Amino acid sequence: MRISLAILMIIVCLQANGQPLLKTGDLFPDMIIRNIINAPVKELEARKSTSKFTILNFWGTWCSPCLPEMDSLAKLQASNSARIQVIAISNETPDRLQKYLQRKPSGIWLVSDTASWLYSQFGFNYVGQSAILDQQHRIVALVRTDSINQQLIDQLIRKEKIRSSAETGNKMDVEADPFAIDSSLGYQLTWSGYRKGVGSMSKTYLKTAFEGRRRTYMNVCPSNILMDIYKVSYNQVLYEVPKKSVCDWEDKNSLFCFDLLVKPEQKDSLYIIMEQVLSKLLPVKYRLEKKEMPVYVLRRLPDAAWQESSATTSESSFSGRGFKGTGIALKPFIDYVANELQLPVIDETGLTGKYDITTENVMRTTEDMLAALKKLGLTVEKTNRALDALIIYR
């Protein structure tokens, strides 16, 4: 869903603004790839003579789907070392990539591209996508990384055409207003199907004229919006129909865009109004029921000290790299933990103040999340509890 030329240095005049995006059939630029972490060489001439196919995989340790993809590529590299060379390019620092290698030694060459320069040259809409180059350095396909398997490698060897499956194009600026809504409006509703050029996202509006009045969702399943309305986590959603019939990330027909702005005097009822509007728009029906389900119970470790924040304002943000909150109640952090652990999290910490909370993951894994909690003086216990379940049906 992003990815310095402190690492990837072009040595021809391709840095000019407006340079066309690289595409299938193009010759790869004559450049030097620098900041290679674990190869026999520290830099590589991209046009150097080779007998191998080159796979440039754009990824990140913060991208949880990228981790099993890297495991799969490592196996393919080991099995086809005379025929392919995988180069995995991340926007992370060399130090962070070294930590990954300590966990997962690999025959894949890792490159640190903190400026995301090469990633931007392909126009990929998100990471977890790859460019495949032949021995003449021509781009033969742009593909989703999870589509690379032994069958595809064999097709390359036989010089068969590879179908490009990557999503590329003009990406929407996620910092910009996706619907260009005028803040002076009293009420505005936008509902549409899939929009090209932007990944799946949701957006709240803090410290703006829209604060408390507006929610935006881009290219999401109906369940993602309903989870926010009813304050339930991913594992509290149950389906009475085949899940892929109502939420299939591979099928753009099951993804929607929704934007709602309510009047200033209605801000306390934003989610109530959202539910009323969506009950007429969504292609599914839904209800809440109490169900016993697996959960994590969050508790403080004995003698763990928690000092309340001196901050006068509250801010929080998170990514696959970790969480950062200043002057916050525990709720936003618990929501983050539930998302990372993929189970509801019940708060039994007894922490009712506002705190400064920061975590950092080496990789986006359950192991790293549990280690981060322990460092904060917290622990979780897996058990069963009766909670609200969101039932999706037709």
N, C-alpha and C positions, 0 to 999 in steps of 0.2 A: 502496500500500500503505500517506494521512496528511495534511494541510496545515493584524488583530489589531485585533485591533481597535484597535491603534495605527493601523490602516489601514482596517479596515472597521467603521465606527462606527454602531451601531444607534441610531435616534432615537425609537423607540417601545419599549414595555416588553416586548421579546422576549428579554431576556437572563436572564429568570428560569429557575431550574433546572427541568428537566422539560418544557421547551418541545418540543412535537411536532416531529418531523423534517419538513422540507419535502418535498413529494411532487408528482407529476404532478397538475395541476388546481388546485394552490394558487396564490394570489396572492403574488407575491414581496414580501418585507417592505419597508415604507417606510423607507428607510435611505440613508445617504450612503456611497458607496464612495470611500475615500481612498487616498493613496499610489499614484496612477496614474503610471507612470513616463514614458510616451511619448505621451500623448494631448494634444489641444489644450487640455484642462482638467486640473487637478490633482485634482479630485474630481468625483463624478457623483451626482446624485440618482437613485436607482434607479427611482423612479416618474415621472421626468420624461417628458413626452410625446415619443413617438418613432414614426417610421414604419417602423422596422427591427425585425427579429428580433434578439434578443441571445443570444449563445452564451457561457456561462461555462465555460471549460475549466480544470479543476484539473490542474496539472502541476508539474514541477520540472526544473531543469537536471541534477539528479542522477538523473533517471529516463530511462534510455536509450531505451525505446520512445516516450517523450513527445516526443523531439526530432524524429523524422520526422513525428509527428502535428502538431507545431507548424508544420513546413514545409508540410504539406498544408493546414492551416487558413489560413496566410498567403496561399497561392495562392487559396483560396476567398474570403478577404476581399478580395483585389485584384480578383477577377472579379465579385464581388457586393457591391461597396461601397455601393450604394444600397439594398441589401435586408437586409444583416446587419451586425452589429458583434460581432466576437469580442473577449472580454475574458479574458485568460489569468491565472489567479490562482495564485500560488506562495507557499509558506511561507518563501521566501528573502528576504534583505535587498535593499533598493533597489540597493546597490552591486553585488551579485552579478548582479542582473538587468540593470544597465547594461552589465556586461561581456559578457553574452549579446548585448545589442543591438549592441555594437561588432562582434561576429562576424556577427550576423544581423539587420540592420535589418529592421523589420517594421511592417506596418500594423495588426497585432494590438495592442491596448492591454494592457500588462503591469501587474499589480497585485501589490504586496508585502503579504502577509497573514501575518506571522511568527507570529501566535498561532493560525493555522488555524481561525479562528472560523467563517467562512462555510462552509468545507469540512465542518466538523462539523455544521452545520445541515442538510445534505443526507443525512448518514449514509452517504456513499460508503465502500465497503470499501477502496478504494485510489485513487491518482491515475490520470490517463489516462481520466477520465470527465468528462462535461459535463452542464450543465443548459441547456435551450433555453427561452427566454421569448418570448412573442408581443408584439405592439405594445401590448397591454393589461397587460403585465407578469405574465401568467399563465404558469405552468410547463407547457409542452406536452409535454415529454419529458425523461427522464433517460437518457442514452445513453453507451455507450463512445465515447471520442473517435475511435477508429479507424473507427467506423461513419459518421462525418460526411463526406459527399461531395456532389458536385453534384446527384446524384439526390435526396438527402435535402433539400437546399436547395430544389430545385424542388417537392418535396412540400409543404414549408412554405408556399411561395408560393401553391400551389393549395389551401391549407388542408386538406390530407389529414392523416389521423391518423398520427402517428409512433409506432412501437412502441418502448417504453422497453427498453433493453438493459443499463443500468447495474446493477452489483451494489451493493446497499444493505442495511442492516439493522443488527442489534446486533452490533457488532464485538467479537471476543474480545480481551481484554487480553493482548498478547503477552508482557508482563512477568510475568503470572500463570502459574501452572502449568496448562497446558491440560488435563491429565488428573487433576489433584488427587491426585498420588501421595504416599503416606506414606513418608517417608524411612527409617522403621524397618523397612520391608518388605525381605525378602531378595531377592526376585525378583518382577518384574511385567512382563507383556507386554500391550500394547494394540494392536489392529489393526482398522482400520475403513476405510470408504470416505470420500468427500468430506464435509467438515464445513462447514456454512454459517457465515458471519460472520467468517472469518479468511482472510487471504491465504496464499499458499504460503510456507512458512518451515521452517527447521531450527534446532535449538537444542542447544547443548552447555551443560554445567553446571559453572561454575568457582566456586571458593570457596564451595561449598555441600556439604551432606551427600551429594549425588549426584555429586560430582566424580569423573570417571573411570569411573563406573558406569552412566551413562545417556545415551541419545540420543533426541531427539524430532524427528519430521517431521510437518508438517501440509500436507495437500493438495499432494502432490508426485507426480511420475511414479516408477515403480519404478527407472528409470535414475538418478535423483537420489540415492537411497539407496545403490545399488550403486557409484556414483562415489566416495562417501565410504569405503565398505568397501575398495575396491580402489585407492584413491588415484589415480584417473585424472581427467582434466579432461573438459569437455564434448566437445571435439573428438577425444577418444580413444574415444568411444562410437560403434559402428557397428551398423547394423540389417540383419538378413537378412529382415525383414518390413517392410511399409510403416510408417514411423515413427509416423504418426498412429494406427495401429491399436493402439499400446502407449503412446504419449505424446502426447496432444492436450490442450493447456491449455484449449481451448474445450469439451472434453468432460469433464464432471465424473466420468463413469464410469471414466475412466482415471487419476484422481487418488486417492491413498490417504493415510491417517494411520497412523503407526507410532510406538510408544513402547516402549523396552526399558530395564528396570532390572535389573542383575545383582547378585549377592552381592558384598560388599566384597572377598572373596578372589578374585573373578573379574575384577576391574577390568582387569587386564592382558590379558584375553581378550575384552573387550567386542565388538570387531569380528568376531572369530572366531565368537562366539556369535550375533551379528547375522546373519552369513552362513548359519549352520546353521538358524536360525529362519526366515529369509526364503526359503530354498530350498524350504520347504514352503508358504509363503504367497503368494509372488508369482505373478501370472498369466503370467509369461514364464520362459524359460530363458536361460542366459547362460554365457559362457566367456571366458577370456583367451587372446589370440593376439598374437604379435609382428607388427607391421605397420609399414612405413615410412610416415611421415606428415609433414606440415609442422609445424614447431615454431619457437619463438623461442629463441635462445640468449642468455642474459643475461650480460653481461660488464661489468667496471669500465672506465671511461674512463681513459686514461693520466693518471697523477699525481692521480687523484681520491683525496682523503683521507677515510678512514672511521675515526671514533673510537669505541671501544667504550663502551657505556653504563655509567654508575655506579649505575644503578637496581638495587635488591636483589630486586625482583619483576618478573615479566613480564606485560604486558597488551597486548592489541591489539584494534582494532575497525575496521570499514570500512563505507562506504556509497557511494552514487553520488557523494558529494561528495569522497571521498578515503579515505586510510588513515592510521591513527595507531597506532603501536606504541612501547612503552617497554620496554627491556631484553629484546628478543626476538631469537631466531635469525632467519635470513633466510627460513626456510620459510613462515611465515604470510604474509609479504609477497609471496613468489613465487606462492603460491596465489592471492592477490588479483590480481596482475598477469595471471596466466593467465586468470582469470575475466574481467577487463576486456578483454584482447586476444583472447579466444576461441580461443586456441591453447595447447597445452602449452608450458611454459617450462622450459628446461634451465639449471640454475645452473652457470655457469663463472666466477663472480666470485672464488672463492677466499676469500670472507668466511666465517669459521667462528665468529666471536665473537657477542656479543649487542649489539644496537644500538638507538638511538632513531630511528625512521623516521616521517616525516610527509609526506604529499602532499595537494594540494588541486587539484581540477579546476574550471575555469570551466564546462565542459560535460562530460558523460560520453561522451567520444569517444576513439577511438584516438589522435588528434592530441594531446589533452590528456594521455593516459597516457604517451606517448612523451616529451612535454615534461617531465612530472613525473620520469620516470626520469633524463633528462639533468640536471635540477637536482640530483639526488642523486649524480651522478657515475656513472651507469649507462647502458648502451645495449643494444639488442637487435639481433640479426641473424636474419633469417628463412632457414631452411634445412630439410633433411629429415633425420630420424633414425628409427631403428627403436625403437619403444616398445610397451609393452603396450597392446593395444586390447581394450575390453570389447565383446564381440559379443552382441547381444540377438537371440533367436530364439524360436520357439514349438515 
